[in-house]
Amino acid sequence: MADVDVLVVGAGPVGLTAAAELRRHGVDCRVVDRLAVPEPHAKAIGVLPRTLEVWDAMGLVHRVLDDAVPHLGQLVFIDGKPGPEVSLTLPPEIPYPFATLPQYATERLLTEHLARFGTQVERPTELRSVETHPDGVEAVLAHADGRIERLHARYVVGCDGAHSLVRKAAGLTFEGDAFPEQYMIGDVEVDWELPAGYSMRAVNLDENGAMDDMLVCIPMPGVRRYWLSMLRPCAQAGGDDGSSAPDRTDLGLGDGQGPDLGQIQAVLDRLSPEPATASALRWSSAFRFSHRLVDRYRNGRLFVAGDAAHIHPPIGGQGLNTGVQDAYNLAWKLALAVRGLATDDVLESYHAERHLVAQEVVDRAVSHARTVGHARSGLSSNGDDPEMMLRRQAQLLVAYPDSPLIQPPAADGTPAAAPAPGERAPDCRGLLSDLASYPRRLFDLLRTPRHVLLLFAGSEHASGDGAARLEACAAEAHRAAHGLLDAYLVTAAEVPEDARPVGLRPPRVRDAAGEFRHAYAPRDGEALLIRPDGYLSGRFHPAVPEGLTAHLRRTFA
């Protein structure tokens, strides 16, 4: 019997994120994968702005920015004629754009990041069984050399895909269905003159306006390299006896049924807006879209994340990104539980927060896949203005207002445009500190595995009794969080630099550019508490130690 705090099963992007975050939070974990080597195929390629923010906080984003390419928009063609162009340009205050990166590159970067914490993926190591006990979980692992290991872990996180053994051992249901259409994908180079950074969607419609042929091409790193998705011709979709081909619930390696270059070229000849030749086929596969959602994200000491919890049509690249953010949400909570510092609500909040997100993603993907509007544009605004549609697509609107860990919204005068408790904490620039000659970003302060408390000081709280009250709030909050909290005094731009002596706690940053005030609309003497996963936990005005500590007791035992 070996002991470990957390066993992570599956070393795709979700499992690697979970393991890396657990290690960053100081948790002992092991991560196992049944494959001898990672799959070398593109598979999921979309990287959303919110995921880049997550990788920023993890300390990984600079590596991703070196390898990924921007996804600037989508060109649409309907029956060979130009349709509406979709721009993926976000407002300048959003730090990262839409991007694409092949899944094998994402896994490589995450594996290298995990190795910096001294943890390696154990390959090929297969989970054979899981049995829960009051004090932990017994997992049976089969290693490549034939050795059978019985491992005792405090918790197990199943990131083991659509056919998850962890999910089955936890007794969770995975209800859903499959679409009748079958699809082909291919990773190829295309020698056309379409603008770099833009995806292309071409559809043909029948006399009733329904889609009867489709080609989607998404740019990837490389010279004119694209990820192509195509409808599979009916003659190829069935088996030799006319039956349907097996249901494929993920985008796994093809089983000999993927298209060859000739079949891909035939689709280009039918649907490309200009003459184009496909070459350099790296990988292809055939599959059927499924949509399924787990009933619970947790059963006791067993958790699921990513494809083990939700699968759906890959519209807008939501799947991988939702899974990465599952893992990011869970890791800091497990870290508190391992240390014995978490309340009962902390682990339960994982399901409360992430199941609703996955439900919305699955429902939206299914709705889009079934509508002619999806066939015409590739994106659907559902009545939103274009900016709101983009923010939703970027997963910047994910929020947890009903979480047991979030302060209920106050009825007093916080501007409607300001982020409310449960919403993403936006970045802002132009923060000046006493020992840096360059402006800092708020995200620089949030790049920590701890909670962050921001105390805003205008003229009344920058010095004297007002500053003393904010300092007392910081000290009490630090104690209530068992030291797992960083606090900063954010002074308004009009506050003189010498209003408060240098060297006092909490350290001071000055909102010199006024971006913090614009983004958060704080009131003089207000405290804003931000969780380790970058969501606003609560707003407190006026900030008093009793209110802050009472709120922190929702999280810290």
N, C-alpha and C positions, 0 to 999 in steps of 0.2 A: 504494500500500500504506500503510494506516494501522496504527498499533500501539496495542494496549490489553491490559491484563493479562487481563481476563475479559470475555467477551461473554455476556450473559444474554439468552436468547431466550424471549419471552413476558412480558407485563406483567400477568398475573393476580396474585392474592395471593401465590403462591409465587415468581414471578419478581421481584416488587417486594420481597418479604422478602429474597431472595438479594442483590439489588442494594443495598438499604439497609444490610444487614449488611456487605457487602463494603466499602462506602464508610465505614461506621463504623469498620471495621478498617484504613482507610487505603489500600484497594486501588482502583486506577483501573479502572473498568468502564463498559460501555455496556449499555443495555437497550433492545431493539427489540421492536416488536409490529406484526403485519400489519394490525390494525384501525386505521382512521382515528381513532376515538374509542372509549373503553371502552363495553362493553355496559351499558345502563342497567337491567338486570334483577336481581331478587333472587338467583336461582340458589342457591348455597350460603349458608346463613344461620346455622348453628350455630357458636358460639365456645365452646371448651372452657376450663376453668380453667387447664390447662397452657399453652395458647396465650396467655392473658392474662398469665401469668407471663413468657412469652417477650417479649411486647410491653412488659411492665414493664422488663425488662432492656434492651430496645432504646431505651427512652425515649419510647414511643408510647402507653402504656396510658391515660394521663389523657384523651387525645382519644377513645379507644375508649369509655371509661366514660361520657363525655358523650353518646355517640350510641347505644350499645347498650341493650338492655332485658334484665332478668333472665328466665331460664327456670327457674321454680320447681318444676315437676313435670309429670306427665302424668295426665289423667283418662281412664279406659278404660271403654268401653261395649261390651258383647257382646250381640248380638241385642236392642239397645235397653235393656238393663239395666246398671246400674253394675257395673263390675268392679273389680279391684284398683287403687288409686291409687298412683302412683309418685312419691315425693318425690326431688327433686334437691338436697336440703340437705346440704352437706358440713360436716365438723367446723370449729369456729371458727378453728383454726390455719391452715386453707387460706385464703389471702388473697383469692381471687377465686371467684365462683360460675359456674355455667353461664349463658350469655347467648345472645342472638340479635342479629344485625346483617346486613342485606342485603349481598351480595357487592359490589355497586357502591359501597356506603359504605365497606366494608373497603378496596377498591382506591383510593378517593379519599383516605382517611386515609394509606394507605401511600405513595401518590404524593406527597402533600404532605410526608410525612416524608422521602422520598428527595430531594425538592427542597431540603431544608435542607442537604444535602451538596453542592448545586450540580449535581445530576444530574437530567436530564429524560428521560422516555420518548420514544424516537424513533418517531413514527407518521406515516403508515403505512409501515412498513419491513418487508419480507418477507425471511426467510432463504431463499435459493434452493439453496444447496449448502454442504457442509462437507467439507473434506479435511484430514486430519491429516498432520503432518510431524514429524520428530524434535524440532524446536525450537519447535513451536507448531501452530496450527490456522489454515487459510485458509478464511474464510467469505465467500460471495458474497451481498451484500445488494442488494435492489431497492428504491429509494426512490420516493416518490410522484411526483416530477418526472421519472421515467424514468431517472434516473442509476443506474448499476450500480457498486457499490463492492466492491473486494476488500480485505477486512479481515484483518489478521494479529493473532490473539489467542493468548495463552499457554494459555488454557483456555476452553472453552465449556460453559455450563450450560443444558441444555434444559428449560425450564419451559413448553413449547409444547403441552401438552395430550395427549389420548388418541391423536391422529394425529401425534405428534411426528416432525418431520424429523430432529432431532438424534439421537433414539433409533434411527431407521432408518440414519442415517449411521454410527452407532457399531456397527452390526451386532448390536444387542440383540434378543432375542426378547420377545414380549409375549403370552404364552399365556393362554388363558382361554376364557370362553364367555358366552353371553347367556341370561337367563331368558326363558321363552316369554311370560310375562305382559307386557302393556304398560300404561303408567301415564300419567296426566295430572297436570299441576301448574298451579296458578293462584295469583296474588297478588291477593287481594281483601280487602274489608272485610265483616265478618259481624256482624249486629246482634243477637247473643244476650247472655245474662246470665252466661255462664260466667266464673269468676274470672280476673282479669287475671294474666298471667304464666304461665298453665298451658297446655300443649298438650293436645289432645284426640285420642284415637284411638278410632274406632268401627268395629267389624267385625260382619259377619253370618257365621254358620257354617252349613254344610250339614248334612245328617243324619249325616254321617260325622265331623263336627267340624272339617272343613277350611274355610278362609276362602274365601268366594265373593263378598264385597263388602267394601270398605275405604275409610275416610276418615281421613286424618291432618291435623290443623290445628295449626300451630306459630305462636305469637305473634311479631310483628315490631314494630319501632318504629312508632308511629302509633296512632290511635284505632281499636280493634277490627280491626286489620289482621292478616291471617294468611296464611301460606304453606300452601296446601292440596295434598295429594297424594292421588290417587284411582286406583282401578283403571279401566282403559279398557274400556268395554263391547265384547264380542266383535264386534258388528256394525260398530263403528268401527275396530277394530284392523287388519283386513285391507285390502288394496288392492281396487280395483274388480273385479279378476279373482279375488278370493278369496285371493290370496297374502298373505303377511305383509308388514306395512309394514317399511321399511328399519330395520336395527339402528342404534339411536342409542347411542353409547358414552359420551355425556356429557349434561349437562343444558343443552344449547345452546338458542339462540333457536328458537322453534317455526317450522315450515315451512308454516303454514296448517292444521295438523292439531290444534293446541291447542284445548282446550274454550272455548266461549263462556260467557257468564253463564248462559244457559238450561241448558246441560249441567251446569255447576257447581251450579246451583240444584237440578237433579234429584237430584244426589248428596246434597246437604244434606237435601232432602225425605225421602230414604230412610233416612239414617243419623244426622242430627243428633239429639242427645238432647232438644232442645227446638225449637220453631218458630224458624226463622232465615232471614234473607234476605241473599243475597250481593249486593254492589254494588262499584262503583269497581274494575273489573278493570283492573289495570296491565299484566299479562303472563300468558301461558299457554303451555304446551308439551306435547308428547306424546313419549314415549321408552320405551325398553326398558332395564332394568337389565342391565349387563354386569359381569363380574368378570375382570380381567386383572392380571398381575404381570410385571414385567420380570425377566429372568434375572440381570442385573447392573446395578448403579447407576452403573457406571463402565466405560469402555473407554479407557485411556490418558488423554488430555487432554479427553475428552468425558464429561459427567456428565448425568444426568437426575434430575428431582425432580417431586413432585406427580403430576398425572394422566399425565404422560409416563412415570411409573414404576409407577403402580398406580391402578386404578379398581375400584369395587365399589358395591353398593347403598348409598344414602346413609342408612344406619341409624345414628342417634346422632350425625350430623354429623361423622363421623370423617375424611372425605376431605380437605376443605380444611385441617383442623387438622394432619393427618399430613403434608400437603405443606408447610405453613408450617414445620413442625419438621424436615422434610428440609432445607430451605434454611438454617435456623438452624444445624443440625448441620454443614453443608458449609462455610458461609462462613468461619468462623474457621480451618478447616483449609486452605482455599484461600489465605487471607491469609498463613499461615505459609509455604506452598509458594511463593507469589509472592515473598516476601522471602528465599527460600533458606534458611529456618530449620527446615523440616519434615523429619522422617525419612521413609523410604519407607513406614512403617506409617501415617502420618497420613492421606494421601489414600485409601489402601486401606481404612482403618477406616470410611470413609463407607458403603461397601457392607456391610461386616461388621456395622455397627450398625443401619443403617436398613432393609436388606432384611428382616431378621428381624422388625422392627416392622411393616412393610407386610404381610408374609406373615401375621402374626397378625391384623391388622386385616381383611384380605381374607377369611381363613378364617372369622373370627367373623361378619362381615357376611353371608357366603354361608350359613353354618350357620343364622343367625337368620332369614334370608329364606326358608329352606326348611322351617322348623319351624312346627308349629301353635302352639308356645309363643310364638313371635314374634307370631303373629296375635292371641293372647289378651292379651299384655301390652305388646308394643312393646319390651320390654327383657328380656334373659335373664341370669340371674346365674351360670349354669353351675356351680351348687353353691356359689358364694361367699356370704358373709354380705352384707347390703345395703350396708354401708360399703365393703367391698372391691369390690363390683360398681360402686359409684359412682366410686371412685377409678380403677378400670380405665376406666370410661366417660369420666372426666375426663382420661385419659392421664397421670395422676400415677404410675402404676406402670410406665411405660416405663423400661427399664433396659438397660445394656450390660455385663453382668458378664463376658462372654467377649471383649470388645474387646481388640485388641492394645495399646491405649493405657491400659488399666485395670490397676491393681495387683491381683494375685490376692488373694482373701480370706485374712486371717491366721487361724491356728488358735488364737490366744490370746484369749481372754476378752472380745471386743467383744460387748455385749448384742445378742441377736437382734433386738430392736425398733429398734436404731439403724441409720441408713442405712449400707449397705455400699458399697464401691467399685463404681462403675457405676450406682448409683441416683441419682435426683433429689435435689438438695440442698434440704431443706425450709427455708422461711422461719421466722424467730422474731423476737420483738419484745423491747423493753425493754433494748436495748444502749445504754449511756451512754458518751459520749466526753468528753474533757477540755474541748472547746470548743463543745459544744452543750448547751443547757439542756433539750432535749427528748430523749426516747428514740428510738432509731433501730431500723430493721429490718435483719436480715441482708441482705435483698434490696437495701437501699441500698448495701451494700458490694460486692454482686455486679453492680451496674449499671456494668459496665466490659467492654471487649473483651479484657481480660487474664485470666490465671489468678489465682486468689486463694488465698493460703495462710493458714489460721487455726491459730494456735498457742495451745493451751489451757493456762492457768497456774492451778493451785491453789496451796496454801500452799507447796509445795516449789519451784515454778518462777516465782513472782511476783517474786522478787528474788534477788540474790546470784548464785551459780554457776548455779543452775537457769535464771534469766532470761538469763544470758549464753549458755548453750547454745542456748536458743531464738532469741536474737538472731543467733547464728552460723548457725543453720539458715536463717533468713530471708535473710541476706546471701548465703549460698551458693546458695540456690534462686533468688534474683533474678539472680545471674550465670548460672546454668545455663539460665534462661529468656530470656537475652539482654535482660533488663530488662522483659520482658512479663509481669510478675507483681507483684501487690500483696500485701503481708503485713500481718497484724494479730495482735497479742497479745490474746487474749480471756481476761480474768481472771475467776475465779469470784466469785460474789456476796460470799462471806465474806472475800475478800482485801481488806485495808485499802487505801483509795484512795492513800495515800502510800507503799505498799510499793515502788514503783518511781518514779524521778524522771520528771517530765513532759518530753517533748521527745525521748526516745530513739526509735530505730528498732528494730523496727517500731512504729507507733502503737498505742495501747492502746484497747480498748473493754471495758467492764465488763458482765458478764452479770448485771445488777442484778435482773432479774425471774426469773432461773433458767431462762428458756425455751431458751437455747442448750444448757444441760446436759440439760434434759429431752428436747429434739429429737435431739441427737447423742450423748448419753451419752459424752462425751469423758473420757479419763483424764488425770490431771495429767501435763503434759509431752508430750501427744499433738499431732501435726500432722495437719491435714486439708487436702487440696488439692482445689480446686474448679475445673473447667474453665470456659472462657468461655461454654459453653452450659448452665451450671448443673447439671452432673452431677459427683458426687464421683469424683475420679480416683484417690485413694488415702488411706489412713489409716496413720499411722506412729507407733508407740509402742514404745520411746521415740523421740522425734524426734532424729535425728542427721543431720548434713549429708550424709554419704555415702549414706545410704538415699534421701534426698530427691533428690539430684542424679542418682543412678542411675535413679530412676523418671522424672525429667523428661527423661532422654535417650531414653525411648521416644517422646517427642513432638518435642523440640527437637534438631536436628542440631548 
